[in-house]
């Protein structure tokens, strides 16, 4: 428990530093690449979030999904990247090759569909290079470019996100 607490405290400091030093990424409208980070607790939302892949006509190679698992054990029915606090060292650096690749590749849209107080997920989100970062909670406003408050309603979340992205495209076309 003490080790976990130390890791989370250092991670919070690292998140604050990353948010403060964040350089804006160029974003592409229409969206050509999507990354989704969610905690396994919200796995039911994944099917709805995956609808964005079809809606924006995103190829498999440009659609990445990462799930946060508290215990670090990959569920037998999940096809995708797994991330846990075990992948974070005491300097709040991610020591997982798949996650390092995920955070270093620039994507147009990053969606974080996780609990409000999930520090490990917020660390991963802060390290990602994304044109637009979208989350769900006002408490985390510094981390995201857009907040869509839809509680656990993934359908409402995707509807609102689609609406805002259409507005961005419309304003960009003018």
C-alpha positions as CSV (number, residue, x, y, z in Angstrom):
1,X,0.0,0.0,0.0
2,X,2.8,2.4,0.8
3,X,4.5,1.7,-2.5
4,X,1.3,2.4,-4.4
5,X,0.8,5.6,-2.5
6,X,4.3,6.8,-3.3
7,X,3.9,6.0,-7.0
8,X,0.5,7.8,-7.1
9,X,1.9,10.9,-5.4
10,X,4.9,11.1,-7.8
11,X,2.5,10.5,-10.7
12,X,0.3,13.5,-9.6
13,X,3.4,15.7,-9.6
14,X,4.4,14.4,-13.0
15,X,0.9,15.0,-14.4
16,X,1.0,18.6,-13.2
17,X,4.4,19.1,-14.8
18,X,3.3,17.5,-18.1
19,X,0.1,19.6,-18.2
20,X,2.1,22.8,-17.5
21,X,4.7,22.1,-20.2
22,X,2.2,20.7,-22.8
23,X,2.9,21.9,-26.3
24,X,-0.2,22.1,-28.5
25,X,-0.3,19.4,-31.1
26,X,-1.7,20.0,-34.6
27,X,-5.1,18.4,-34.9
28,X,-6.8,17.1,-38.0
29,X,-10.5,17.6,-38.8
30,X,-11.8,15.3,-40.1
31,X,-10.3,13.0,-37.5
32,X,-8.0,10.4,-39.1
33,X,-6.7,8.7,-35.9
34,X,-8.3,7.9,-32.5
35,X,-6.9,6.6,-29.3
36,X,-9.1,5.4,-26.4
37,X,-8.0,5.0,-22.9
38,X,-10.5,3.5,-20.5
39,X,-10.5,1.7,-17.2
40,X,-11.8,-1.9,-17.3
41,X,-14.5,-0.8,-14.9
42,X,-16.0,1.1,-17.9
43,X,-15.6,-1.8,-20.3
44,X,-19.3,-1.7,-21.3
45,X,-18.7,1.7,-22.8
46,X,-16.1,0.3,-25.2
47,X,-18.6,-1.0,-27.8
48,X,-20.2,2.5,-28.0
49,X,-16.9,4.3,-28.2
50,X,-15.8,1.9,-31.0
51,X,-18.8,3.2,-33.0
52,X,-16.6,6.3,-33.5
53,X,-14.3,4.2,-35.6
54,X,-17.1,3.5,-38.1
55,X,-18.5,7.0,-37.9
56,X,-15.2,8.7,-38.8
57,X,-14.1,5.9,-41.1
58,X,-10.9,5.2,-39.2
59,X,-8.7,2.3,-40.3
60,X,-7.7,-0.4,-37.8
61,X,-4.1,0.8,-37.8
62,X,-5.2,4.3,-36.8
63,X,-7.6,3.2,-34.0
64,X,-5.9,2.3,-30.7
65,X,-7.5,1.1,-27.5
66,X,-5.8,0.8,-24.1
67,X,-7.5,-0.4,-20.9
68,X,-6.4,0.2,-17.4
69,X,-6.5,-2.9,-15.2
70,X,-6.0,-2.4,-11.4
71,X,-4.3,-5.8,-10.9
72,X,-2.4,-5.8,-14.2
73,X,-3.8,-9.2,-15.3
74,X,-5.1,-9.3,-18.9
75,X,-8.8,-10.3,-19.1
76,X,-9.3,-13.4,-21.3
77,X,-11.9,-11.7,-23.4
78,X,-10.1,-8.4,-24.2
79,X,-8.2,-7.7,-27.4
80,X,-6.0,-4.7,-26.9
81,X,-3.3,-3.1,-24.9
82,X,-3.3,-3.4,-21.1
83,X,-1.9,-0.8,-18.7
84,X,-1.6,-0.8,-14.9
85,X,0.2,0.9,-12.1
86,X,2.7,-1.9,-12.3
87,X,3.8,-0.2,-15.6
88,X,4.8,3.0,-13.7
89,X,8.1,3.3,-12.0
90,X,9.0,5.5,-9.0
91,X,9.9,8.4,-11.2
92,X,6.4,8.3,-12.8
93,X,7.8,7.0,-16.0
94,X,6.0,4.4,-17.9
95,X,8.1,1.3,-18.3
96,X,6.0,-0.6,-20.9
97,X,7.1,-0.7,-24.5
98,X,3.5,-0.8,-25.9
99,X,2.5,2.2,-23.8
100,X,5.6,4.1,-24.7
101,X,4.8,3.6,-28.4
102,X,1.2,4.6,-27.7
103,X,2.2,7.9,-26.0
104,X,4.8,8.8,-28.6
105,X,2.7,8.4,-31.7
106,X,0.7,11.6,-32.5
107,X,-3.0,11.0,-32.8
108,X,-5.8,13.4,-33.8
109,X,-8.3,12.5,-31.0
110,X,-7.6,11.0,-27.6
111,X,-10.6,9.9,-25.5
112,X,-10.2,9.1,-21.9
113,X,-13.2,7.3,-20.5
114,X,-12.1,6.6,-17.0
115,X,-13.0,7.3,-13.4
116,X,-12.5,10.9,-12.1
117,X,-9.7,10.0,-9.7
118,X,-7.7,7.4,-11.8
119,X,-4.2,8.9,-11.5
120,X,-2.5,6.1,-13.5
121,X,-4.8,6.8,-16.4
122,X,-4.4,10.5,-16.1
123,X,-0.6,10.0,-16.3
124,X,-0.9,8.0,-19.5
125,X,-3.3,10.7,-20.9
126,X,-0.9,13.5,-20.0
127,X,2.0,11.7,-21.7
128,X,0.1,11.2,-25.0
129,X,0.6,13.3,-28.0
130,X,-2.8,14.2,-29.3
131,X,-4.4,17.0,-31.2
132,X,-7.6,17.0,-29.1
133,X,-7.8,15.3,-25.7
134,X,-11.4,14.6,-24.5
135,X,-12.4,13.6,-21.0
136,X,-15.5,13.4,-18.7
137,X,-14.9,15.3,-15.5
138,X,-14.5,19.0,-14.7
139,X,-12.0,18.2,-12.0
140,X,-9.6,17.2,-14.7
141,X,-10.1,20.2,-16.9
142,X,-6.4,21.1,-17.1
143,X,-5.6,17.7,-18.6
144,X,-8.1,17.9,-21.5
145,X,-9.0,20.2,-24.3
146,X,-12.7,19.2,-24.1
147,X,-14.8,17.9,-21.3
148,X,-18.1,16.1,-22.0
149,X,-20.0,15.5,-18.9
150,X,-22.1,12.4,-19.5
151,X,-21.4,10.4,-16.4
152,X,-21.2,6.8,-17.5
153,X,-23.5,7.2,-20.5
154,X,-21.2,6.3,-23.3
155,X,-23.9,6.8,-25.9
156,X,-24.5,10.4,-24.8
157,X,-20.8,11.0,-24.6
158,X,-20.2,9.8,-28.3
159,X,-23.3,11.8,-29.5
160,X,-22.0,15.0,-27.9
161,X,-18.4,14.4,-29.1
162,X,-19.6,13.9,-32.6
163,X,-21.6,17.1,-32.4
164,X,-18.6,19.1,-31.2
165,X,-16.3,17.6,-33.8
166,X,-18.8,18.5,-36.6
167,X,-18.9,22.0,-35.3
168,X,-15.1,22.2,-35.3
169,X,-15.0,21.0,-38.9
170,X,-17.7,23.5,-39.9
171,X,-15.8,26.4,-38.3
172,X,-12.5,25.2,-39.9
173,X,-14.2,25.1,-43.3
174,X,-15.4,28.7,-43.0
